[in-house]
Amino acid sequence: MAVVRLENLTKRFGDVEVIRGVDLEIADGEFVVFVGPSGCGKSTLLRLIAGLEEASSGAIHIGDREVTQLAPAKRGVAMVFQSYALYPHMDVYRNIAFGLTLAKMARETVDEKVRRTADMLQIGDLLDRRPKELSGGQRQRVAIARAIVREPEVFLFDEPLSNLDAALRAQTRLEIAGLHASLATTMVYVTHDQLEAMTLADRIVLLNAGRIEQAGTPADLYQRPATRFAAQFMGSPTMNMLPVTLTGGAAVLASGDRLEIAGLAHDGPADLGVRPENITLSLTAGPGDLAAEVVVVEDLGDARIVHTALINGDRLAVRYGADAPPLAKRDKVFLRPDRGRLHLFGADGARLETGSTRP
């Protein structure tokens, strides 16, 4: 196990800077997930840690060593790729054992390690098969086993579940979480999937255009997003965002509606965010409710997402109970945002602090 520390790390491809002065420390035994939109630099950052890309400037430390100039094999890391990267002419046993054999480890030791690791991942009965005879989930287990058997200081995962179907992704995600709990090894994981990030991570690092937008626990990013970008990236459906004018302790919407906000000490234009689950939808009006019209209803089985429009056309998505009265397009409804769950962002996109948002 080891601490991973990145110091002012940059990476350029020609004139294009894709990693821009990243500073980050990953604790010993921590499970950190890099997440962000396509092109944000998350896979490049992982490849820099692995040594598969050369840093343009800055430093990478793993444990008590600076490894910026070291070859991948000397960094004490093992990487699991999206494409599995198995040798098609080798059976599962030899795929798992390959790195140990190259290191000229004793045959008896190799055999013990391979079989123990295969049993841990429930592929002990597949050791004589070749990759073409395996399902996608089995191939991914073999790739993970090949990494585990080396007993590295740091595990690196580059979107390892993206080639699997939804049910298998959920199952394998649980297996990876269980592995981290049992191995207690530092793990760095790249994904574009918010659900993977939220369920696996001790800490999420959200990247945007090569920079760290926000780093924190899943609850930090979901409940107290530091920027408008973070607020709208985390969560599905995304956080509702409305342009407002802050004045006299309230947010005035473009529709003319006014929302009183406790502890508000800002004036001027801003964006108001509220998550769909923090809005109550009613068929009858109450004090301070927002009048709206149903646009689309999405049925998710356990709930419905009701997309509504305020009188000026601003849209709000609302999570609505599956057992609640049915709704149809153009139905008139009334919305009551939870005043204690509102988020405000200034013109620069940064969070405006108030006394309203509960942790």
Stockholm file with secondary structure:
# STOCKHOLM 1.0

chainA/1-359         MAVVRLENLTKRFGDVEVIRGVDLEIADGEFVVFVGPSGCGKSTLLRLIAGLEEASSGAIHIGDREVTQLAPAKRGVAMVFQSYALYPHMDVYRNIAFGLTLAKMARETVDEKVRRTADMLQIGDLLDRRPKELSGGQRQRVAIARAIVREPEVFLFDEPLSNLDAALRAQTRLEIAGLHASLATTMVYVTHDQLEAMTLADRIVLLNAGRIEQAGTPADLYQRPATRFAAQFMGSPTMNMLPVTLTGGAAVLASGDRLEIAGLAHDGPADLGVRPENITLSLTAGPGDLAAEVVVVEDLGDARIVHTALINGDRLAVRYGADAPPLAKRDKVFLRPDRGRLHLFGADGARLETGSTRP
#=GR chainA/1-359 SS CCCEEEEEEEEEETTEEEEEEEEEEECTTCEEEEECSTTSSHHHHHHHHHTSSCCSEEEEEETTEECTTSCGGGTTEEEECTTCCCCTTSCHHHHHHHHHHHTTCCHHHHHHHHHHHHHHTTCGGGTTCCGGGSCHHHHHHHHHHHHHTTCCSEEEEESTTTTSCHHHHHHHHHHHHHHHHHHCCEEEEEESCHHHHHHHCSEEEEEETTEEEEEECHHHHHHSCSBHHHHHHSSSSCCEEEEEEEETTEEEETTSCEEECTTCCCCEEEEEEECGGGEEEESSCCTTCEEEEEEEEEECSSEEEEEEEETTSCEEEEEEETTSCCCCTTCEEEEEECGGGCEEECTTSBEECCSCCCC
#=GC SS_cons         CCCEEEEEEEEEETTEEEEEEEEEEECTTCEEEEECSTTSSHHHHHHHHHTSSCCSEEEEEETTEECTTSCGGGTTEEEECTTCCCCTTSCHHHHHHHHHHHTTCCHHHHHHHHHHHHHHTTCGGGTTCCGGGSCHHHHHHHHHHHHHTTCCSEEEEESTTTTSCHHHHHHHHHHHHHHHHHHCCEEEEEESCHHHHHHHCSEEEEEETTEEEEEECHHHHHHSCSBHHHHHHSSSSCCEEEEEEEETTEEEETTSCEEECTTCCCCEEEEEEECGGGEEEESSCCTTCEEEEEEEEEECSSEEEEEEEETTSCEEEEEEETTSCCCCTTCEEEEEECGGGCEEECTTSBEECCSCCCC
//
